[in-house]
Amino acid sequence: MGKPRFTEEFKFNAIKQITERGHSVADVSHRLG
């Protein structure tokens, strides 16, 4: 099995949650898998 591939939109939204909403990287990572 290879690494899962994420869309650019998915990555953008994950980064946005960290930078704009103040969530921690660990929290966002855990919630998004």
Buried (B, 14 or more C-beta within 10 A) or exposed (E): EEEEEEEEEEEEEBEEBBEEEEBEEEEBEEEEE
